[in-house]
Each structure stands twice: as C-alpha cells, then as structure tokens.
Amino acid sequence: MIGRYPDFDVLDAADAWDDATRRVVMARLEPSGPLRFFTPAEEPTLRAFCDTALAQDADPRVPVAEMVDAKLAAGRLDGYRYADMPDDRDTWRLALRGLDHTADQGYRTGFAGCTAEQREAIVGEFAAGRLVGDALDELDVARAWSVVMRAVLSEFYSHPWAWNEIGFGGPAYPRGFLRLGGPGREGPGVREPFESPGAFADDPVRRRTDG
C-alpha cells in the first residue's frame, strides 16, 4: 500500500466477481512452492534479475520468479517465437548464463552477488542489446530481452498487488463499466464508482523526463 494509490485494495471488489473469476484471482495470492523449471544454480540469478528489472527491492514482492517458473515448467508458452530464436525456455537459460558471465567479467562475481548499482548497469546493457560473450553469443540479445521481459511483465501485472500499485480496478466481468462516454461527453479522467483517486496527480512519465 504505497505509491499513488496507498488506500486502494482491488480485493475490496472481490464480491463483484463471479466464482470462477474470484478463484483465478485469489489463487495468485497463494504461497508459491519451490521452483520446478529453473535449477538451484539458476535460481539466485533469476531472482536477482526479476527484482532488478522490476525495481522490487523490498518485501512484500510480487513473486514473479515463481510465476515465470510455473509457466515454463507447465509449458504454457505464448504460442509464437522469433524465427531466429530458440524455444523461450532455452532463451531463459542462456540469458541467465549470460548475466552471470557478464557479472563475472566485470565484477568477478555472479549476477546475484553484484551490488544493486552493478546489476542495474548490466540490465541496462541487456536492454540495449549490448551484452556479449559466452551463452549470449548464441542469442540475438535484443530479442532475448524482449522474450524475458514479456514474461516478467505479463506475470507481474497479472498479480493483484501490482493492480493496487497502478490503481487498476480488476476484472470487469460481470460488473462491467459505466463511464463509456469518453472525451466530449463525460470528459476524460472520469472514474468508475469502484476506482480510487490518486494520492497525487503528477504524470510519472513527465516527472521522469523532467527529473
């Protein structure tokens, strides 16, 4: 309960969801079991990468590592991939090896052993497609970034804690929406009855650009 919507909890609307929707959403809050796809050697790098990419630097964390692991272990892939890229599961393993290689070359430790600033620097180079060497030479690095972040972001924003952070009102079925007029009728920025006003009105994109 921090950030723009500190008093908002999407679960307050749970009674408005049907039983199937409620079961799906509430299951995302259940404790996660041990990893099944990633190995014990890969786990620290996976967790450090997810935390760094999502700026999750303190508990409670959305359990993205566990969610990505469950998806890959079950083979629930996206149904498509780049023609010149391996299976997404192989891409993940190669990317984690590449992060450890880069950290070892630059800082003489694995990725998980780096400081927060060092991890952010490596992830920034990964995002720019500039990492090279070892397993990374088997990948188009820019596309590898796209593959892993597609998984990380889709899992993060499927979790109710992330919905609270961005003020998302949760599933609209079967409740639906009322404010369908749009600009010129009801006007932009008109909230649904179940939506919460932000604690401040700064535009985060403009604030980041100006800052």
N, C-alpha and C positions, 0 to 999 in steps of 0.2 A: 504494500500500500504506500508507494512512494511515487514521485513524479507528478505529472499533470493531473491525474485523477486519483488522489490519495484516499478519497472516501467512497470510491466506486468498487463494487464487487459484482461481477456478472452473475455469480451464483445466486444472487438475490432474485433473479428472474427464472430460476430453475423450475418453479411451479408452472410457468407458462409454456414449458416444453412438453412434448408428448413423451411417453415412456421410452420409446426407442432412442430419441434424441438425448434424453436425460441420461440413459445408460452409457451412451457413447461418450458424452462429455465427462461424466463423473468418473469413468474408467481411466481417464487421463490423469486423475489426481491420485490414483492408487500407487503405493510404493513400487518402485522398479526392482526387478530381480537382477541377478548377475548378468553380465554381458554374455551373449551366445555366439555372436559373429566375430567380433574382434578378440584377439588373443590377449592374455595378460601383459605381454610385452608391448602391444599396441595401445592398450587402454590409457596409460598416462598421456601419451601424445594426443590421442583422440580427445580426451577431456580438456587438455590444455588448449587445443585448437578451438574446440567449441566455445570454451569460456572466453578466449581472446577475440574470436570473430564476432561474438555477440555481446562483448563487454559485460559478461556476468562475472563480476569479481568478488561477490559475497553471497552468502546464503540468505534467503532461500533462492535456489536456482531452478529454472525450468530444466528438467532432466533430458536435455537434448541428446547427449551422448547415448543414453539408454534408448531413446526413441529412434534414433538413427540405427542403432544396433538391432533393435527389434525388427525394423523394416527390412534391413538387409538379411537378417537371419531367416526371415519368413519368405524372402524372395519377392517382396512387394515392390518391384521396381516400377519406373514410370512408363514403361511400355515403348520407350524410344531411347536412342542414344546417338551421339555423333558417329558418323560412318568411320572416321579415322581414330576412334577412341575405343578402348577395351570396355568390357562389362563394367557397370558402375561399381560393383563390389571390388573388382580388381583396381579400378581407379582410386578408390578409397585407400586400399592397402599401399599402393605405390605412392600416393600423395603423403601419407603418414611417414613412410620411409624417407621421402624427400625432405620433409620438415625436419626430421631427426638429422639427416645428412647435412642440411644447411646449418642447423644449430651447432653441430659438431665442428664443421669447418670454420664457422665464425666465432664460436664461443666455447668450444671444447666441452660441450655437454649436450645431452639430448634436448629436444624442444621443450619438454615438460620441466627441465631443470633450469631453463633460462629465466631471467627476470621478466616482469611484465613488459617493460620497455623493449627488451630484446625480442620477445615473442611478437609484439605489435609490429616491430620493424620487419621481421620475417614474413608475417602475414601480409603486410603492405606490399612486399615484393612479390609474394604469391599472387595477390590480387592484380598486380600489374603484369603478371605473366613473365617475370624476370628470374625466377628461380631455375637453377640448372644443376646438373650433376647427379650421379648415381641413378636411383629409380626415376627421377624426374626426366631423364633423357628418353624414357620410354613413353612419355606423355606429351601432348600439347598442353603446356602448363596453364595457359589462359582458359582452355576448355575444361581442364581438371578443376580449376577454381569454380567455374560455372556449375559443374556437376556436384561438388561437395557443398557449395553454398545453397544450391537449390534444395538439397536435402535438409541442411541445417535450418534454413529459414522456414521451409514448409512445416517442419516439426515444431519449431519454436512458436510460430504463430497459430498453431493448432491447439495450444495449451491455454486454459482459462487465465492463468497468471499473466500471460502476455496480453490477453484481451483486456484485462484490468489496466495494464500499463498504458494501452492506447485508447481506452475508453470504448472498446467495441462492445456492443450490446448483446452479442451472442447469436445463436441461431434464430432466424426469423420465423421458422415453422413451429407450430401452426399459428403463432401470434400475428405475423405479418407486419407491414409497415403502414403508418397513417400519413406521413408527411411526403406526399408524392407530387406536390405542386411544382417544386423546383423554382429557380430564379424567375422573378417577374410575377409569381403567383403568391406563394407563401414566403418567398425570399430564400436566399442562400443561408445556410447555417442554422436553419430551424431544426430543433431537436425533437426526437420522439419522446413520448412521456417516460420511457424507461431509460433514456440516455441521461448522462450526467454532464454538467458544465465543467470545463477545465478549471483548475485552481489558478491558472494564469493563461494569458492569451498570446504569448509570444509564438511567432512562427518559427519552429525549430530549424527549418532549412535556412531561412534568412538569418536567424541568430547564429548558426554555424558559419555561414558565409561572412557575415559582418564581423564575427569574433576572430 
